[in-house]
Structure formats: structure tokens, C-alpha cells
Amino acid sequence: MKMPVPYEPKRKNRFIVRFPSSLGINEWFVESAARPQIAINPVEIQFLNTSTYVAGRFNWNPISVVFRDPIGPSAAQALMEWVRLHAESVTGRMGYASGYKKDIDLEMLDPTGVVVEKWILYGTFLTDVNFNNLAYSDDGVAHINATLRMDRCVLVY
């Protein structure tokens, strides 16, 4: 089989992760992100000496996002404000899910910047934020690793 001539693959480096403006997390903070991954539990149905399987419950796995941390505006500050909606370390107060769960858009772009794939991650919240190590011997860019957990994902197109 021949590959069609006008074939243009999606590229890993053409994407944008859009957070609600209320969080103050700019799109350009994101350096890398995982696309959604689903896990479907196989349910075994036993009969005599054999088994058949059907699909059981499914879960969307958490995704990892790596953020650049500029001086201003600070990605660390913006992410910490989102963390404070989950749990406030100074007072011990926990937040309501309706306050910290957000809908996030993950968009893949074509060469001209048009969105060709759009995921909506519904009910997304932080499960892990790692502000990472510092070292005098390393002059690289500071990064923040975060793990996002969502209730469900929808591939819009």
C-alpha cells in the first residue's frame, strides 16, 4: 500500500494546554505534556473450563505536565495558588471540589496553528506537584513537574 501524497502527521511539538484564566497558568509555561490514556478493566466470565471477557469499569489515568518556571509571571506561584484551592498548608483548610476541579483543554495544532485535535479534561485537579531540585553546577531552566487527575476526557475532534 502506498502512503497518500497529502499525508501530514501530527507533530509532538505542536500542542497547547489551556488552563482556565482564573488560575493564571499561561500556555507557554508548559514544556511537555502527556496525552490522555484510558485503562479498561477486563471482566472474566468463567464457564466450565474456559473464560470469556467483557469490558468492565474504565478509568482515565493521570497525566504528567512539565512547566517552565520563569521569574515573572511565576509558574511556581500560579501552581501554588491552584494547590491552595485544594488544601491550604498554613491553616489546614481543605477546599471544595467545585473550587479546585477545573476543565483543561489539550490541543494539537497543524503547521499553520489550526487546532486539529482537541481533548477536554473534565474535573481536573492536581495530585502531585514537584518543584524539583536546584544545583550550583546546573545552569539549566527550572522546571516544575505536576500530575493531573481528571474525572473524564472527551476527544472533541
C-alpha positions as CSV (number, residue, x, y, z in Angstrom):
1,M,0.0,0.0,0.0
2,K,1.2,3.5,-0.9
3,M,1.1,6.4,1.6
4,P,-1.2,9.1,0.3
5,V,0.7,12.1,-1.0
6,P,-1.0,14.9,1.1
7,Y,-0.3,13.0,4.3
8,E,0.8,15.3,7.1
9,P,1.4,13.7,10.5
10,K,0.5,15.3,13.8
11,R,3.7,16.5,15.5
12,K,4.6,16.1,19.2
13,N,5.8,19.7,19.4
14,R,2.7,21.3,18.1
15,F,0.4,21.5,21.1
16,I,-1.1,23.9,23.6
17,V,-2.5,23.1,27.1
18,R,-5.1,25.7,28.0
19,F,-5.9,26.3,31.7
20,P,-8.8,28.5,32.9
21,S,-7.8,32.1,33.1
22,S,-8.7,32.2,36.8
23,L,-5.7,30.0,37.5
24,G,-3.2,32.4,35.9
25,I,-1.3,29.5,34.3
26,N,-0.1,30.7,30.9
27,E,0.0,28.3,27.9
28,W,3.7,29.0,27.3
29,F,4.6,27.7,30.8
30,V,4.0,24.2,29.6
31,E,7.1,22.5,28.2
32,S,5.7,18.9,27.8
33,A,2.5,17.1,28.5
34,A,1.1,13.6,28.1
35,R,-2.0,12.9,26.1
36,P,-4.9,11.1,27.9
37,Q,-4.6,7.4,28.5
38,I,-7.6,5.1,29.3
39,A,-7.5,1.8,31.1
40,I,-10.4,-0.6,30.7
41,N,-10.7,-3.4,33.2
42,P,-11.3,-6.8,31.6
43,V,-14.1,-8.8,33.4
44,E,-13.7,-12.6,33.2
45,I,-16.8,-14.7,32.8
46,Q,-16.0,-18.3,33.7
47,F,-17.9,-21.2,32.3
48,L,-16.8,-24.8,32.6
49,N,-13.1,-24.9,31.7
50,T,-12.9,-21.7,29.7
51,S,-13.3,-18.0,30.1
52,T,-14.6,-15.1,28.0
53,Y,-14.1,-11.5,28.7
54,V,-16.1,-8.3,28.6
55,A,-15.2,-4.7,29.3
56,G,-15.6,-3.6,32.9
57,R,-15.1,-0.3,34.5
58,F,-12.7,2.1,32.9
59,N,-10.5,4.9,34.3
60,W,-8.6,7.8,32.8
61,N,-5.0,7.6,34.0
62,P,-3.4,10.7,35.5
63,I,-1.2,12.7,33.1
64,S,2.1,14.4,33.7
65,V,2.8,18.0,32.7
66,V,6.2,19.7,32.9
67,F,6.2,23.5,33.4
68,R,9.0,26.0,32.8
69,D,9.3,28.4,35.8
70,P,10.0,32.0,34.7
71,I,10.8,34.8,37.2
72,G,7.7,36.7,36.2
73,P,5.0,35.7,35.9
74,S,5.9,32.9,38.1
75,A,4.7,29.4,37.2
76,A,5.5,28.3,40.8
77,Q,3.2,31.0,42.2
78,A,0.4,30.2,39.8
79,L,0.6,26.5,40.5
80,M,0.8,27.1,44.3
81,E,-2.4,29.2,44.1
82,W,-4.1,26.2,42.5
83,V,-2.7,23.9,45.2
84,R,-4.2,26.3,47.8
85,L,-7.6,25.7,46.3
86,H,-7.1,22.0,47.1
87,A,-5.5,22.4,50.6
88,E,-4.1,25.3,52.4
89,S,-0.9,24.4,54.3
90,V,-1.0,27.4,56.6
91,T,-4.5,26.9,58.0
92,G,-5.1,23.2,57.2
93,R,-8.3,24.1,55.4
94,M,-9.4,21.8,52.6
95,G,-11.2,23.2,49.5
96,Y,-14.4,22.1,47.9
97,A,-14.1,20.0,44.8
98,S,-16.2,22.6,42.9
99,G,-13.4,25.2,43.7
100,Y,-10.3,23.2,42.7
101,K,-11.5,20.9,39.9
102,K,-11.1,22.6,36.5
103,D,-11.7,21.8,32.9
104,I,-8.5,21.8,30.9
105,D,-8.1,21.8,27.1
106,L,-5.3,19.9,25.3
107,E,-5.0,20.9,21.7
108,M,-2.7,19.6,18.9
109,L,-2.0,22.0,16.0
110,D,-1.3,21.7,12.3
111,P,1.6,23.5,10.7
112,T,-0.4,26.8,10.4
113,G,-1.6,26.8,14.1
114,V,-5.1,25.4,13.4
115,V,-6.4,23.0,16.1
116,V,-6.6,19.5,14.6
117,E,-7.2,17.5,17.8
118,K,-8.9,18.8,20.9
119,W,-9.3,17.0,24.2
120,I,-11.3,18.4,27.1
121,L,-10.1,17.0,30.5
122,Y,-13.1,17.4,32.8
123,G,-12.8,17.7,36.6
124,T,-9.0,18.0,36.5
125,F,-7.1,18.6,39.8
126,L,-3.5,18.3,41.0
127,T,-2.4,15.1,42.7
128,D,1.3,15.8,42.8
129,V,3.4,19.0,42.3
130,N,7.2,18.7,42.4
131,F,9.1,22.0,42.3
132,N,12.3,19.9,41.6
133,N,16.0,20.3,42.6
134,L,18.4,23.2,42.4
135,A,22.2,22.9,41.9
136,Y,25.0,25.3,41.6
137,S,26.5,23.1,38.9
138,D,23.5,23.3,36.6
139,D,22.6,26.4,34.6
140,G,19.5,24.9,33.1
141,V,16.0,26.2,33.2
142,A,14.0,25.5,36.4
143,H,11.1,23.1,35.9
144,I,8.0,22.1,37.8
145,N,6.5,18.6,37.4
146,A,2.8,18.1,38.0
147,T,0.5,15.2,37.9
148,L,-3.1,16.0,36.8
149,R,-6.0,13.7,37.6
150,M,-9.2,14.1,35.7
151,D,-12.7,12.6,36.1
152,R,-13.1,12.0,32.3
153,C,-11.7,13.0,28.9
154,V,-13.6,13.8,25.7
155,L,-11.9,13.8,22.3
156,V,-13.9,16.6,20.7
157,Y,-12.1,16.1,17.3
